[in-house]
C-alpha cells in the first residue's frame, strides 16, 4: 500500500479522474479549452518576443523573483535551499536533430491539411485534426529545446536548457519551484499523487505568468508556454473523459485511438491540469493556499 499522507488521500489520481468524469465537468473543460485556444491563437497571430537566454547569474536572480511570488501564492513562508542551473547534457545535442524532427512533423501536418480526403466531411475533419496536431507539435518541437525545465528531487536542483529565453525560463521556474515546495511540505510522494503534483505546479505556473504578463504591460510572450501546455492538457483530458463515458465525437476517431494508447505519464499530467482547472472554478485561486494549509476538503 503506498505511503500517502492522510490529508492527500482525497487527491489521488483516481479521485481527480472522478472529478473530471462528473456531470457537467466535461462541458466545463471543453469551454475552458476553447477559451484558452482562442487566447492562444490570438497571441500566436501577433509578434512574440520571448527575450534572450540568461546568464547563470541572471537566471538565479530571476529564480529569486519567481520564488517570492510563488511562495506568497501558495501561502508558504520558508522553503529549503535549492539550486538552479543549466542542463549541460542536453546542450550537447546538435540543433539539426531538433530541426529535422520538427520540419518532418510540420511537413506531415501540411500534407494532411491539403489531402484530397478533405472533401469528404468525416475524413476531412479527421485530416484537419491530425494536421492541427502535427503542425502544433512541429512548431513547438522546434521550440522545445529552448523551453525545457526539470526538477531533481535528490539534488534539490532545477535544470533548464541553456538556450531557454528569459520569458520561457520564468514559466519553467514557477512550475519546477512548485514541485520543490510540494516536496518540502510532504516529501517524495507516490505515483498515485503525481497528477496532484502536476496540477499544483501548473496552477502556480499560470498564476505567476499571468501576473508577470500584467506587470510587463501585458507582454504575451510570458504566456505562450504555459498556455500551450494548458491548451493541450485540457483538450486531451476532455477527449479522455469522453472516451471513458462512451461519448464518441464524429470525425475524431483517430484522436480517440491516440488517447486510448497514450502513455500513463501523459495521462497523469492531463488529469492533474484538468482537475485543478475544475477545482479553480469551484473554489477560486485560494484553493492552492488552502491545500498547503491542509484546510481544503473536497
VEXMARBA-89506 format. One record per residue (C-alpha): residue number from 1; residue in three letters; x, y, z. Coordinates in steps of 0.05 Angstrom, whole numbers, plus 5000, padded with zeros to 4 digits. Layout:
// VEXMARBA-89506
{NUM; ALA; {X; Y; Z}}
...
// end
This chain:
// VEXMARBA-89506
{1; UNK; {5000; 5000; 5000}}
{2; UNK; {5032; 5067; 4980}}
{3; UNK; {5051; 5114; 5035}}
{4; UNK; {5001; 5171; 5023}}
{5; UNK; {4996; 5227; 5074}}
{6; UNK; {4926; 5224; 5105}}
{7; UNK; {4907; 5294; 5082}}
{8; UNK; {4927; 5279; 5010}}
{9; UNK; {4885; 5216; 5002}}
{10; UNK; {4830; 5258; 4973}}
{11; UNK; {4877; 5280; 4916}}
{12; UNK; {4897; 5212; 4888}}
{13; UNK; {4895; 5205; 4813}}
{14; UNK; {4833; 5161; 4818}}
{15; UNK; {4796; 5216; 4856}}
{16; UNK; {4819; 5271; 4808}}
{17; UNK; {4795; 5228; 4750}}
{18; UNK; {4728; 5222; 4785}}
{19; UNK; {4723; 5298; 4787}}
{20; UNK; {4735; 5301; 4712}}
{21; UNK; {4681; 5249; 4699}}
{22; UNK; {4627; 5283; 4740}}
{23; UNK; {4564; 5311; 4707}}
{24; UNK; {4579; 5377; 4672}}
{25; UNK; {4654; 5371; 4684}}
{26; UNK; {4670; 5352; 4612}}
{27; UNK; {4629; 5411; 4585}}
{28; UNK; {4666; 5458; 4632}}
{29; UNK; {4733; 5430; 4609}}
{30; UNK; {4713; 5439; 4536}}
{31; UNK; {4692; 5511; 4548}}
{32; UNK; {4757; 5526; 4584}}
{33; UNK; {4797; 5493; 4529}}
{34; UNK; {4761; 5533; 4474}}
{35; UNK; {4770; 5599; 4512}}
{36; UNK; {4844; 5583; 4523}}
{37; UNK; {4853; 5563; 4450}}
{38; UNK; {4823; 5629; 4426}}
{39; UNK; {4871; 5667; 4471}}
{40; UNK; {4930; 5625; 4447}}
{41; UNK; {4912; 5634; 4374}}
{42; UNK; {4906; 5709; 4384}}
{43; UNK; {4976; 5711; 4415}}
{44; UNK; {5007; 5668; 4361}}
{45; UNK; {4980; 5715; 4308}}
{46; UNK; {5019; 5772; 4338}}
{47; UNK; {5094; 5785; 4346}}
{48; UNK; {5121; 5743; 4403}}
{49; UNK; {5185; 5764; 4437}}
{50; UNK; {5210; 5712; 4487}}
{51; UNK; {5271; 5751; 4506}}
{52; UNK; {5344; 5728; 4505}}
{53; UNK; {5376; 5670; 4542}}
{54; UNK; {5401; 5690; 4611}}
{55; UNK; {5469; 5682; 4643}}
{56; UNK; {5474; 5636; 4703}}
{57; UNK; {5475; 5697; 4749}}
{58; UNK; {5414; 5727; 4715}}
{59; UNK; {5378; 5660; 4719}}
{60; UNK; {5390; 5657; 4795}}
{61; UNK; {5364; 5728; 4802}}
{62; UNK; {5301; 5711; 4764}}
{63; UNK; {5292; 5648; 4807}}
{64; UNK; {5293; 5692; 4869}}
{65; UNK; {5238; 5736; 4840}}
{66; UNK; {5196; 5676; 4820}}
{67; UNK; {5206; 5644; 4887}}
{68; UNK; {5177; 5702; 4927}}
{69; UNK; {5115; 5706; 4883}}
{70; UNK; {5102; 5631; 4883}}
{71; UNK; {5112; 5625; 4959}}
{72; UNK; {5062; 5681; 4970}}
{73; UNK; {5012; 5648; 4923}}
{74; UNK; {5018; 5582; 4959}}
{75; UNK; {5019; 5613; 5029}}
{76; UNK; {5088; 5587; 5045}}
{77; UNK; {5138; 5629; 5084}}
{78; UNK; {5201; 5588; 5084}}
{79; UNK; {5229; 5534; 5038}}
{80; UNK; {5293; 5492; 5039}}
{81; UNK; {5353; 5514; 4996}}
{82; UNK; {5353; 5493; 4923}}
{83; UNK; {5398; 5506; 4863}}
{84; UNK; {5384; 5529; 4793}}
{85; UNK; {5429; 5511; 4735}}
{86; UNK; {5431; 5499; 4661}}
{87; UNK; {5429; 5427; 4638}}
{88; UNK; {5496; 5416; 4603}}
{89; UNK; {5477; 5346; 4579}}
{90; UNK; {5421; 5369; 4532}}
{91; UNK; {5462; 5427; 4507}}
{92; UNK; {5509; 5376; 4473}}
{93; UNK; {5455; 5353; 4424}}
{94; UNK; {5462; 5383; 4354}}
{95; UNK; {5406; 5430; 4334}}
{96; UNK; {5399; 5394; 4268}}
{97; UNK; {5364; 5335; 4303}}
{98; UNK; {5311; 5381; 4333}}
{99; UNK; {5302; 5418; 4268}}
{100; UNK; {5297; 5354; 4227}}
{101; UNK; {5242; 5324; 4271}}
{102; UNK; {5206; 5390; 4274}}
{103; UNK; {5206; 5401; 4199}}
{104; UNK; {5183; 5329; 4189}}
{105; UNK; {5123; 5340; 4234}}
{106; UNK; {5106; 5406; 4202}}
{107; UNK; {5111; 5375; 4132}}
{108; UNK; {5065; 5318; 4155}}
{109; UNK; {5014; 5367; 4181}}
{110; UNK; {5015; 5408; 4117}}
{111; UNK; {5005; 5347; 4073}}
{112; UNK; {4947; 5324; 4117}}
{113; UNK; {4915; 5393; 4113}}
{114; UNK; {4915; 5391; 4037}}
{115; UNK; {4897; 5318; 4029}}
{116; UNK; {4843; 5304; 3976}}
{117; UNK; {4803; 5269; 4031}}
{118; UNK; {4786; 5337; 4060}}
{119; UNK; {4728; 5339; 4011}}
{120; UNK; {4695; 5282; 4049}}
{121; UNK; {4665; 5312; 4113}}
{122; UNK; {4686; 5258; 4163}}
{123; UNK; {4754; 5243; 4133}}
{124; UNK; {4765; 5316; 4122}}
{125; UNK; {4751; 5332; 4194}}
{126; UNK; {4798; 5276; 4216}}
{127; UNK; {4852; 5301; 4169}}
{128; UNK; {4843; 5370; 4197}}
{129; UNK; {4851; 5345; 4269}}
{130; UNK; {4914; 5307; 4250}}
{131; UNK; {4941; 5367; 4212}}
{132; UNK; {4929; 5414; 4271}}
{133; UNK; {4960; 5364; 4318}}
{134; UNK; {5022; 5354; 4275}}
{135; UNK; {5030; 5428; 4259}}
{136; UNK; {5026; 5447; 4333}}
{137; UNK; {5074; 5392; 4353}}
{138; UNK; {5121; 5410; 4297}}
{139; UNK; {5123; 5484; 4316}}
{140; UNK; {5133; 5471; 4389}}
{141; UNK; {5183; 5415; 4377}}
{142; UNK; {5227; 5465; 4343}}
{143; UNK; {5220; 5509; 4404}}
{144; UNK; {5222; 5454; 4458}}
{145; UNK; {5298; 5454; 4464}}
{146; UNK; {5292; 5526; 4489}}
{147; UNK; {5237; 5515; 4539}}
{148; UNK; {5253; 5450; 4576}}
{149; UNK; {5255; 5450; 4652}}
{150; UNK; {5260; 5395; 4704}}
{151; UNK; {5269; 5385; 4779}}
{152; UNK; {5316; 5335; 4811}}
{153; UNK; {5289; 5317; 4879}}
{154; UNK; {5353; 5283; 4903}}
{155; UNK; {5397; 5342; 4885}}
{156; UNK; {5343; 5394; 4901}}
{157; UNK; {5361; 5427; 4835}}
{158; UNK; {5322; 5458; 4778}}
{159; UNK; {5351; 5448; 4709}}
{160; UNK; {5336; 5490; 4647}}
{161; UNK; {5365; 5485; 4577}}
{162; UNK; {5420; 5536; 4564}}
{163; UNK; {5383; 5567; 4506}}
{164; UNK; {5319; 5579; 4545}}
{165; UNK; {5296; 5651; 4532}}
{166; UNK; {5281; 5694; 4592}}
{167; UNK; {5205; 5691; 4589}}
{168; UNK; {5204; 5615; 4580}}
{169; UNK; {5253; 5609; 4638}}
{170; UNK; {5205; 5646; 4683}}
{171; UNK; {5149; 5596; 4665}}
{172; UNK; {5194; 5536; 4677}}
{173; UNK; {5220; 5563; 4743}}
{174; UNK; {5150; 5575; 4770}}
{175; UNK; {5129; 5504; 4753}}
{176; UNK; {5191; 5469; 4780}}
{177; UNK; {5195; 5512; 4842}}
{178; UNK; {5125; 5489; 4860}}
{179; UNK; {5150; 5417; 4855}}
{180; UNK; {5206; 5435; 4903}}
{181; UNK; {5158; 5469; 4952}}
{182; UNK; {5110; 5409; 4948}}
{183; UNK; {5166; 5361; 4964}}
{184; UNK; {5187; 5407; 5021}}
{185; UNK; {5118; 5401; 5050}}
{186; UNK; {5102; 5327; 5041}}
{187; UNK; {5167; 5294; 5019}}
{188; UNK; {5172; 5249; 4958}}
{189; UNK; {5101; 5227; 4941}}
{190; UNK; {5079; 5161; 4910}}
{191; UNK; {5058; 5156; 4837}}
{192; UNK; {4984; 5158; 4858}}
{193; UNK; {4996; 5232; 4874}}
{194; UNK; {5035; 5251; 4811}}
{195; UNK; {4972; 5282; 4780}}
{196; UNK; {4962; 5323; 4843}}
{197; UNK; {5034; 5349; 4840}}
{198; UNK; {5027; 5367; 4767}}
{199; UNK; {4960; 5402; 4779}}
{200; UNK; {4990; 5444; 4834}}
{201; UNK; {5051; 5462; 4793}}
{202; UNK; {5010; 5480; 4732}}
{203; UNK; {4964; 5524; 4772}}
{204; UNK; {5021; 5562; 4806}}
{205; UNK; {5057; 5570; 4739}}
{206; UNK; {4995; 5600; 4706}}
{207; UNK; {4983; 5648; 4764}}
{208; UNK; {5055; 5672; 4762}}
{209; UNK; {5058; 5681; 4687}}
{210; UNK; {4992; 5719; 4684}}
{211; UNK; {5015; 5766; 4739}}
{212; UNK; {5083; 5775; 4705}}
{213; UNK; {5048; 5789; 4639}}
{214; UNK; {5007; 5844; 4672}}
{215; UNK; {5069; 5872; 4707}}
{216; UNK; {5103; 5879; 4639}}
{217; UNK; {5049; 5917; 4601}}
{218; UNK; {5011; 5853; 4583}}
{219; UNK; {5070; 5824; 4545}}
{220; UNK; {5041; 5760; 4515}}
{221; UNK; {5110; 5728; 4510}}
{222; UNK; {5104; 5710; 4583}}
{223; UNK; {5041; 5669; 4569}}
{224; UNK; {5057; 5629; 4507}}
{225; UNK; {5090; 5569; 4540}}
{226; UNK; {5040; 5558; 4597}}
{227; UNK; {4980; 5570; 4551}}
{228; UNK; {5005; 5520; 4500}}
{229; UNK; {5012; 5465; 4553}}
{230; UNK; {4946; 5483; 4586}}
{231; UNK; {4911; 5480; 4518}}
{232; UNK; {4939; 5412; 4501}}
{233; UNK; {4925; 5383; 4570}}
{234; UNK; {4853; 5407; 4572}}
{235; UNK; {4836; 5380; 4503}}
{236; UNK; {4869; 5313; 4517}}
{237; UNK; {4833; 5308; 4584}}
{238; UNK; {4767; 5325; 4550}}
{239; UNK; {4776; 5271; 4497}}
{240; UNK; {4798; 5221; 4551}}
{241; UNK; {4736; 5237; 4592}}
{242; UNK; {4691; 5229; 4532}}
{243; UNK; {4724; 5162; 4517}}
{244; UNK; {4713; 5138; 4589}}
{245; UNK; {4640; 5157; 4587}}
{246; UNK; {4629; 5125; 4519}}
{247; UNK; {4617; 5192; 4485}}
{248; UNK; {4646; 5189; 4415}}
{249; UNK; {4654; 5251; 4371}}
{250; UNK; {4646; 5242; 4296}}
{251; UNK; {4710; 5257; 4259}}
{252; UNK; {4754; 5246; 4319}}
{253; UNK; {4764; 5171; 4312}}
{254; UNK; {4839; 5177; 4303}}
{255; UNK; {4845; 5224; 4362}}
{256; UNK; {4807; 5175; 4406}}
{257; UNK; {4854; 5119; 4385}}
{258; UNK; {4913; 5161; 4406}}
{259; UNK; {4880; 5178; 4473}}
{260; UNK; {4868; 5104; 4489}}
{261; UNK; {4941; 5088; 4475}}
{262; UNK; {4974; 5148; 4508}}
{263; UNK; {5028; 5134; 4560}}
{264; UNK; {5007; 5135; 4633}}
{265; UNK; {5052; 5194; 4648}}
{266; UNK; {5018; 5236; 4595}}
{267; UNK; {4950; 5219; 4623}}
{268; UNK; {4975; 5237; 4693}}
{269; UNK; {4995; 5307; 4670}}
{270; UNK; {4929; 5319; 4634}}
{271; UNK; {4887; 5294; 4693}}
{272; UNK; {4924; 5339; 4741}}
{273; UNK; {4917; 5401; 4697}}
{274; UNK; {4843; 5390; 4682}}
{275; UNK; {4822; 5370; 4752}}
{276; UNK; {4855; 5432; 4782}}
{277; UNK; {4824; 5476; 4728}}
{278; UNK; {4756; 5449; 4751}}
{279; UNK; {4773; 5460; 4824}}
{280; UNK; {4791; 5532; 4809}}
{281; UNK; {4721; 5542; 4782}}
{282; UNK; {4693; 5516; 4847}}
{283; UNK; {4740; 5545; 4899}}
{284; UNK; {4777; 5601; 4862}}
{285; UNK; {4852; 5611; 4866}}
{286; UNK; {4853; 5609; 4942}}
{287; UNK; {4848; 5533; 4937}}
{288; UNK; {4924; 5528; 4928}}
{289; UNK; {4937; 5564; 4994}}
{290; UNK; {4883; 5523; 5028}}
{291; UNK; {4915; 5458; 5004}}
{292; UNK; {4983; 5477; 5031}}
{293; UNK; {4950; 5496; 5097}}
{294; UNK; {4913; 5429; 5094}}
{295; UNK; {4847; 5465; 5101}}
{296; UNK; {4812; 5446; 5036}}
{297; UNK; {4768; 5384; 5038}}
{298; UNK; {4734; 5361; 4974}}
// end
